[in-house]
Amino acid sequence: MTVRIGETSLKLVMLTLEKAKIYVGGALHHKEKSLQPTDVEAARAYIKDYWPHLVRSHTKDEGSLIGLPYPYLVPSYAEGHEFDYDELFYWDSYFMVQGLWEENNKQLIIGIVDDLIYLYNRFKIIPNSSQYYMLGRSQPPFLTSFILDIEAHYKMDMKWLTEHMEAAKAEYHTVWMGTRKPHARQVFRGLSRYYDYNYLNDIAETESGWDMTPRFNRKALNYLPVDLNALLYKYETDFARVSRMTHDLAQASEWEAAAELRKQTMNELMWDHSKGLYFDYDFTRQKRGSVASLAAYFPMWAGMVNEVQAGGLVKSLRRFENRGGLSTTDFSPSVPFVSDSLPTQWAYPNGWAPLQFIVIQALERYGYHQDARRIANKWLSNNLNWFNAHGVFLEKYNVVFPERPPLKGLYPSQVGFGWTNAIFERLSQDYVDRPF
C-alpha cells in the first residue's frame, strides 16, 4: 500500500523524529517549577481586560445571525482578523464560563444557558452556533453540566433547576436519541453518533467539535464516539440525580438503569483493557477505531469508569503527555494521514484547553491529584510562556514543542481565545492560588 505524505504529514514525522532524539520513554515526569501567583499576574490581568471584547448582544435576527434574548460570549475577537465572530457557540460557551464564576458574572452566565435553551425551543436543536446555516448540526452536549454548574455556584432554587433540566431532557430525547432524520443519531445498540442533516461525513465530524481529526478516518457517520456517549451517560446520571433531589425515586431508577446499560455497552464495544483506553467504535465494521485520543478520558470525567479502568487510563497518559501538556491524539505511524487539503488540527502535536480541562477534572474525580496538578502546571506554563513572548493567548498550542506555533487547521489560527483564557484563569485559581 502506498501512503501519500503531504507537507503537513511530513512535518509531523519530522517533529516526531526530533522529539525521539530528545525524549525517550513516553510521558515527561521530570520535576517542574510550580507557578506562583506573581508569575501569572500579568496574564490574568490581560484575560480580565479581554472579556468585554467577547460579549455580544443581538436580540433580533440579522441576515444569517439568529437573535438571542440575552447577551452571550463569542470565541474570539481581534481587530482586523479575517475571522470575525458574532455568534454564540454551544460547547465553547460551556468552557468559556469556567473562568467567570464570580458573582458579578451571574447574569451573563445564566443568560447564556437560557440562550441555548431558547435555541432548542425555537429550532428543536441547539445548533453548532447561532447562525441559520448551522441548524443541520449541533456540538458536544454539555447542557446538563452547564445547568448543574450554575446551580452549584449560584444556589439556584429547585424550580429553576427542574425547569432547565426538563429542557435538557427534551434535547436528549429529540436530538441525541433520535433515530431518524432530522436527528438520526441513535444508530446502534442504544448508542449515538455525531450527525449532519445532509448526511455528510465531514460536516458530521464538525459536530464533534474536533474539526478535523484522524479519529473517524473521514467517515464520522460510521462511528460511535467515546466522548459523545460519555456525555450522554452524564446526562442520564444528572437526570437521575435531580430526580432524587425532587424525591421522584421511580424516575431516578429509570435514568440510572439507562446510564448503566450505556456504560455496559460502551465497555463492551469501546474499552480496550490491554491498552488502558477507550476507542471510538465503527459500528458499520463492528470494530474499534485505531486512533488513541483524549476522548478516552470523557468516561472518567463523567464518572463511569471503575478503579481498574481509572488506573489504566492514568498509565496511558504517557501516550499524550508532553512538555507543554496533553496532545489531542498520540502519534502513531499507523494513523492514516489526511491530505493537506484537509489538515487535522485536533491531533498530535496540538493541545486544546477544553481537553486539558476534561482530563484534569477526570483525574481529580478519581483521586489522582498529583497527576492533575502536573498536567495543569505544564499547560499553564505553555500558555504563559507564549503570552510572555508574544503578548497573546492562542486557540490551540503545540504541546510537543511549546516554543513553536501549533499546526494549522481548516481555518486560520486565532488569538484571544475564549476557552483558552477561561481555562487558564480556572486552572490558575485551582492550582496557583491554592498550591496544595
C-alpha positions as CSV (number, residue, x, y, z in Angstrom):
1,M,0.0,0.0,0.0
2,T,1.3,3.4,-0.9
3,V,0.7,6.2,1.6
4,R,0.8,9.8,0.4
5,I,2.7,12.0,2.8
6,G,2.0,15.6,2.1
7,E,3.7,18.7,3.6
8,T,1.6,18.7,6.8
9,S,2.2,15.0,7.4
10,L,5.9,15.3,6.7
11,K,6.1,18.0,9.3
12,L,4.5,15.6,11.8
13,V,7.1,12.9,11.0
14,M,10.0,15.3,11.4
15,L,8.6,16.7,14.7
16,T,8.3,13.2,16.0
17,L,11.8,12.2,14.9
18,E,13.2,15.3,16.6
19,K,11.2,14.5,19.7
20,A,12.5,11.0,19.8
21,K,16.1,12.3,19.8
22,I,15.4,14.4,22.9
23,Y,12.8,12.4,24.9
24,V,12.7,8.7,25.4
25,G,10.1,6.7,27.4
26,G,6.8,8.5,26.9
27,A,5.4,10.9,29.4
28,L,7.7,13.5,30.8
29,H,7.6,13.4,34.5
30,H,10.6,15.5,35.4
31,K,10.1,17.9,38.2
32,E,8.9,21.3,37.0
33,K,8.8,24.5,38.9
34,S,5.4,25.3,40.3
35,L,4.0,28.6,39.2
36,Q,3.5,31.4,41.7
37,P,0.7,34.0,41.7
38,T,3.1,36.7,40.6
39,D,4.1,34.6,37.6
40,V,0.5,34.7,36.2
41,E,-0.5,38.1,37.4
42,A,0.0,40.0,34.1
43,A,-1.6,37.2,32.0
44,R,-4.7,37.1,34.2
45,A,-5.0,40.9,34.0
46,Y,-4.9,40.6,30.2
47,I,-7.6,37.9,30.3
48,K,-9.8,40.0,32.6
49,D,-9.5,43.0,30.3
50,Y,-10.2,40.9,27.2
51,W,-13.6,39.6,28.3
52,P,-15.6,42.7,27.3
53,H,-14.4,42.3,23.7
54,L,-16.1,38.9,23.6
55,V,-19.6,40.0,24.8
56,R,-22.3,40.3,22.2
57,S,-26.0,41.3,22.3
58,H,-28.1,40.6,19.3
59,T,-31.8,40.3,20.2
60,K,-33.1,40.2,16.6
61,D,-32.3,38.1,13.6
62,E,-29.9,39.8,11.3
63,G,-29.2,38.1,8.0
64,S,-28.0,34.6,8.9
65,L,-27.4,35.5,12.5
66,I,-30.1,34.3,14.9
67,G,-31.2,36.8,17.5
68,L,-30.9,35.7,21.1
69,P,-32.7,37.1,24.2
70,Y,-29.6,37.6,26.4
71,P,-26.0,38.7,25.9
72,Y,-23.5,36.0,25.3
73,L,-19.8,35.3,24.6
74,V,-18.1,34.7,21.2
75,P,-14.9,32.7,21.0
76,S,-12.5,35.3,19.8
77,Y,-12.0,38.9,18.7
78,A,-9.1,40.5,17.0
79,E,-9.2,43.8,15.3
80,G,-8.9,43.3,11.5
81,H,-8.8,39.5,11.7
82,E,-10.5,37.6,8.9
83,F,-12.4,35.6,11.4
84,D,-14.9,37.9,13.0
85,Y,-17.4,36.2,15.3
86,D,-20.8,37.4,16.2
87,E,-22.5,34.1,17.1
88,L,-22.8,32.0,20.2
89,F,-21.2,28.5,20.1
90,Y,-22.6,25.6,22.1
91,W,-19.6,23.8,23.7
92,D,-17.3,26.9,23.6
93,S,-19.8,28.6,25.8
94,Y,-19.6,25.9,28.5
95,F,-15.8,26.1,28.7
96,M,-15.7,29.9,28.5
97,V,-17.8,30.4,31.6
98,Q,-15.3,28.2,33.6
99,G,-13.2,31.3,34.2
100,L,-16.1,33.6,35.0
101,W,-17.8,32.2,38.1
102,E,-17.6,35.4,40.1
103,E,-20.9,36.8,41.4
104,N,-20.7,39.8,39.1
105,N,-20.9,37.5,36.0
106,K,-24.0,35.6,37.3
107,Q,-26.5,37.3,35.0
108,L,-24.3,36.8,31.9
109,I,-23.7,33.1,32.6
110,I,-27.4,32.3,33.3
111,G,-28.3,34.3,30.2
112,I,-26.0,32.1,28.1
113,V,-27.6,28.9,29.2
114,D,-31.0,30.5,28.6
115,D,-29.9,31.4,25.1
116,L,-29.0,27.8,24.5
117,I,-32.4,26.6,25.7
118,Y,-34.1,29.4,23.6
119,L,-32.4,27.9,20.5
120,Y,-33.6,24.4,21.3
121,N,-37.2,25.6,21.9
122,R,-37.2,27.5,18.7
123,F,-35.4,25.0,16.4
124,K,-35.6,21.7,18.3
125,I,-31.8,21.6,18.3
126,I,-29.0,23.6,19.9
127,P,-27.1,24.3,16.8
128,N,-23.3,24.4,16.3
129,S,-23.7,28.2,16.6
130,S,-26.4,30.8,16.4
131,Q,-26.3,31.0,12.6
132,Y,-29.1,29.7,10.4
133,Y,-26.6,27.8,8.2
134,M,-25.6,25.8,11.3
135,L,-29.0,24.3,12.1
136,G,-28.2,21.0,10.5
137,R,-25.8,20.0,13.3
138,S,-25.1,20.6,17.0
139,Q,-22.0,20.3,19.1
140,P,-20.9,18.1,22.0
141,P,-23.8,18.2,24.6
142,F,-22.8,19.9,27.8
143,L,-26.2,21.3,28.7
144,T,-26.8,19.3,32.0
145,S,-23.3,20.1,33.1
146,F,-23.8,23.8,32.4
147,I,-27.1,23.8,34.4
148,L,-25.7,21.9,37.4
149,D,-22.6,24.1,37.5
150,I,-24.8,27.2,37.6
151,E,-26.9,25.6,40.4
152,A,-23.7,24.8,42.4
153,H,-22.2,28.2,42.1
154,Y,-25.2,30.4,42.4
155,K,-27.5,28.2,44.6
156,M,-30.5,28.4,42.2
157,D,-33.9,27.3,43.5
158,M,-35.4,23.9,42.7
159,K,-38.0,25.5,40.4
160,W,-35.2,26.9,38.2
161,L,-33.3,23.7,38.3
162,T,-36.2,21.4,37.3
163,E,-37.4,23.7,34.5
164,H,-33.9,23.8,33.0
165,M,-33.4,20.1,33.3
166,E,-36.7,19.5,31.6
167,A,-35.3,21.4,28.6
168,A,-32.2,19.3,28.7
169,K,-34.4,16.1,28.7
170,A,-36.1,17.4,25.6
171,E,-32.8,18.0,23.9
172,Y,-31.6,14.5,24.9
173,H,-34.6,12.7,23.6
174,T,-35.1,14.7,20.4
175,V,-31.6,15.4,19.2
176,W,-29.2,12.8,20.7
177,M,-31.5,9.8,21.0
178,G,-33.3,10.5,17.6
179,T,-33.4,7.5,15.3
180,R,-34.5,9.2,12.0
181,K,-33.9,12.4,10.1
182,P,-33.5,15.2,11.1
183,H,-31.8,13.6,14.1
184,A,-30.7,10.1,13.1
185,R,-28.0,9.9,15.8
186,Q,-29.0,6.8,17.8
187,V,-28.0,4.1,15.4
188,F,-26.5,1.0,17.1
189,R,-27.3,-0.8,20.4
190,G,-28.7,2.4,22.0
191,L,-25.5,4.4,21.4
192,S,-25.3,7.6,19.3
193,R,-23.1,9.2,16.7
194,Y,-22.3,12.7,15.6
195,Y,-24.5,13.6,12.7
196,D,-25.3,16.1,9.9
197,Y,-28.7,16.7,8.4
198,N,-27.3,16.3,4.9
199,Y,-25.5,13.0,5.8
200,L,-22.1,14.4,5.0
201,N,-19.2,12.8,6.9
202,D,-17.0,15.9,7.1
203,I,-19.8,18.0,8.4
204,A,-20.8,15.3,10.9
205,E,-17.2,15.5,12.1
206,T,-17.6,19.2,12.8
207,E,-20.5,18.3,15.2
208,S,-17.8,16.6,17.3
209,G,-16.1,20.0,17.7
210,W,-12.9,18.2,16.6
211,D,-12.8,19.7,13.1
212,M,-10.7,18.0,11.8
213,T,-9.3,14.8,13.4
214,P,-8.0,11.4,12.4
215,R,-10.3,9.7,14.9
216,F,-13.0,8.9,12.3
217,N,-10.9,8.3,9.2
218,R,-13.1,10.8,7.3
219,K,-16.2,8.6,8.0
220,A,-17.7,10.2,11.1
221,L,-21.2,8.9,10.4
222,N,-19.9,5.3,10.8
223,Y,-18.5,5.9,14.3
224,L,-20.0,5.8,17.8
225,P,-17.8,8.3,19.5
226,V,-16.5,7.8,23.1
227,D,-16.9,11.4,24.1
228,L,-20.4,11.8,22.9
229,N,-21.7,8.7,24.6
230,A,-19.9,9.5,27.8
231,L,-21.6,12.9,27.7
232,L,-25.0,11.2,27.3
233,Y,-24.1,8.9,30.2
234,K,-23.6,12.1,32.2
235,Y,-26.9,13.4,31.1
236,E,-28.6,10.3,32.3
237,T,-26.9,10.3,35.7
238,D,-27.6,14.1,36.0
239,F,-31.3,13.4,35.3
240,A,-31.2,10.7,38.0
241,R,-29.5,13.0,40.5
242,V,-32.1,15.7,40.0
243,S,-35.0,13.2,40.2
244,R,-33.7,12.1,43.6
245,M,-33.5,15.7,44.7
246,T,-37.2,16.0,43.9
247,H,-37.9,12.6,45.5
248,D,-39.1,11.0,42.2
249,L,-37.4,7.8,43.0
250,A,-39.1,5.8,40.2
251,Q,-37.8,8.2,37.6
252,A,-34.4,8.2,39.2
253,S,-34.2,4.5,38.9
254,E,-35.2,4.6,35.2
255,W,-32.4,7.1,34.4
256,E,-29.9,5.1,36.5
257,A,-30.8,1.9,34.5
258,A,-30.4,3.8,31.2
259,A,-26.9,5.0,32.3
260,E,-25.9,1.5,33.5
261,L,-26.9,0.0,30.2
262,R,-25.0,2.6,28.2
263,K,-21.9,2.0,30.4
264,Q,-22.0,-1.7,29.9
265,T,-22.4,-1.3,26.1
266,M,-19.6,1.2,25.9
267,N,-17.3,-1.0,28.0
268,E,-18.1,-4.0,25.7
269,L,-17.6,-2.1,22.4
270,M,-15.1,0.7,23.3
271,W,-12.9,-0.3,26.2
272,D,-9.5,-1.9,25.4
273,H,-8.2,-3.4,28.6
274,S,-4.7,-4.2,27.2
275,K,-4.2,-0.6,26.1
276,G,-6.0,1.0,29.0
277,L,-8.1,3.3,26.8
278,Y,-11.5,3.7,25.2
279,F,-11.6,3.9,21.4
280,D,-14.4,5.1,19.1
281,Y,-16.4,2.2,17.6
282,D,-17.0,1.8,13.9
283,F,-20.5,0.1,14.0
284,T,-20.5,-0.5,10.2
285,R,-17.5,-2.8,10.6
286,Q,-18.2,-3.7,14.2
287,K,-14.6,-2.8,15.1
288,R,-12.9,-0.4,17.3
289,G,-11.0,2.5,15.7
290,S,-7.3,2.6,15.9
291,V,-6.7,6.3,16.9
292,A,-5.8,6.9,20.6
293,S,-7.2,10.2,21.7
294,L,-8.1,12.3,24.7
295,A,-11.8,11.4,24.0
296,A,-10.9,8.3,26.0
297,Y,-10.9,10.4,29.2
298,F,-14.5,11.6,28.9
299,P,-15.9,8.4,30.6
300,M,-13.5,9.1,33.5
301,W,-14.7,12.7,33.7
302,A,-18.3,11.5,33.6
303,G,-17.7,9.1,36.5
304,M,-18.5,5.9,34.6
305,V,-15.2,4.0,35.0
306,N,-14.2,1.7,37.8
307,E,-10.9,1.9,39.7
308,V,-9.1,-0.6,37.5
309,Q,-10.1,1.3,34.3
310,A,-9.1,4.6,36.0
311,G,-5.7,3.2,36.8
312,G,-5.3,2.1,33.1
313,L,-6.2,5.5,31.9
314,V,-3.7,7.1,34.2
315,K,-1.0,4.8,32.9
316,S,-2.0,5.6,29.3
317,L,-1.3,9.4,29.9
318,R,2.2,8.7,28.7
319,R,0.8,8.4,25.2
320,F,-0.3,12.0,25.3
321,E,1.8,13.9,27.8
322,N,4.5,16.2,26.5
323,R,6.4,19.2,27.7
324,G,3.5,21.6,27.1
325,G,0.6,19.5,28.2
326,L,-1.5,16.8,26.6
327,S,-1.6,16.2,22.8
328,T,-5.1,15.6,21.4
329,T,-4.0,12.3,19.9
330,D,-0.9,10.3,20.3
331,F,1.5,9.9,17.4
332,S,1.3,6.6,15.6
333,P,2.6,5.7,12.2
334,S,-0.5,3.5,11.7
335,V,-2.8,6.6,11.9
336,P,-3.9,7.4,8.4
337,F,-2.5,10.6,7.1
338,V,-5.2,13.1,5.9
339,S,-4.4,15.0,2.8
340,D,-3.0,18.6,3.1
341,S,-6.3,19.9,1.7
342,L,-8.0,18.9,5.0
343,P,-5.4,19.3,7.8
344,T,-6.2,17.7,11.2
345,Q,-5.7,20.4,13.8
346,W,-7.4,18.2,16.5
347,A,-4.4,15.8,16.6
348,Y,-0.8,15.4,17.6
349,P,1.1,17.7,18.3
350,N,-1.6,20.2,19.1
351,G,-3.2,20.6,22.5
352,W,-6.6,22.3,23.3
353,A,-7.7,23.9,26.5
354,P,-11.1,22.1,26.9
355,L,-9.5,18.7,26.6
356,Q,-6.8,19.6,29.2
357,F,-9.6,20.7,31.5
358,I,-11.6,17.5,31.0
359,V,-8.6,15.2,31.7
360,I,-7.6,17.3,34.8
361,Q,-11.1,17.1,36.2
362,A,-11.2,13.4,35.5
363,L,-8.0,12.8,37.4
364,E,-9.2,14.9,40.3
365,R,-12.5,13.0,40.4
366,Y,-10.7,9.7,40.9
367,G,-8.1,11.0,43.4
368,Y,-5.1,11.4,41.1
369,H,-4.4,14.8,42.4
370,Q,-0.7,15.0,41.7
371,D,-1.2,13.9,38.1
372,A,-3.8,16.6,37.7
373,R,-1.6,19.2,39.1
374,R,1.4,18.2,36.9
375,I,-0.6,18.4,33.7
376,A,-2.3,21.7,34.8
377,N,1.2,23.2,35.5
378,K,2.5,22.1,32.1
379,W,-0.5,23.6,30.3
380,L,-0.4,26.8,32.3
381,S,3.4,27.1,31.7
382,N,2.9,26.6,27.9
383,N,0.2,29.2,27.7
384,L,2.2,31.6,29.9
385,N,5.5,31.3,28.0
386,W,3.7,32.1,24.7
387,F,1.9,35.0,26.3
388,N,5.2,36.4,27.8
389,A,6.9,36.1,24.4
390,H,4.1,37.3,22.1
391,G,1.5,39.1,24.3
392,V,-1.5,36.9,23.3
393,F,-3.2,33.6,24.1
394,L,-3.9,31.1,21.3
395,E,-6.8,29.0,20.2
396,K,-4.6,25.9,20.4
397,Y,-0.9,25.1,21.3
398,N,1.9,22.9,20.2
399,V,2.5,20.8,23.3
400,V,5.4,18.7,21.8
401,F,7.5,21.8,21.1
402,P,5.8,24.6,23.0
403,E,8.1,27.3,21.6
404,R,6.7,26.6,18.1
405,P,3.3,27.5,16.7
406,P,0.6,24.9,16.6
407,L,-0.1,23.1,13.3
408,K,-2.7,24.9,11.3
409,G,-6.2,23.6,10.7
410,L,-9.0,24.3,8.2
411,Y,-9.3,27.9,9.2
412,P,-6.7,30.5,10.2
413,S,-5.2,30.3,13.7
414,Q,-6.8,32.7,16.1
415,V,-5.8,34.6,19.1
416,G,-7.8,35.5,22.1
417,F,-9.1,33.0,22.8
418,G,-12.3,32.5,24.9
419,W,-11.8,28.9,26.1
420,T,-8.0,29.2,26.4
421,N,-8.4,32.3,28.5
422,A,-11.1,30.8,30.7
423,I,-9.2,27.5,31.4
424,F,-6.0,29.5,32.1
425,E,-7.9,31.5,34.7
426,R,-9.7,28.5,36.2
427,L,-6.5,26.4,36.5
428,S,-4.7,29.4,38.0
429,Q,-7.4,29.6,40.6
430,D,-7.3,25.9,41.3
431,Y,-3.5,25.2,41.2
432,V,-1.7,28.6,41.5
433,D,-3.9,30.4,44.1
434,R,-4.2,27.1,46.0
435,P,-0.8,25.5,45.7
436,F,-1.6,22.4,47.9
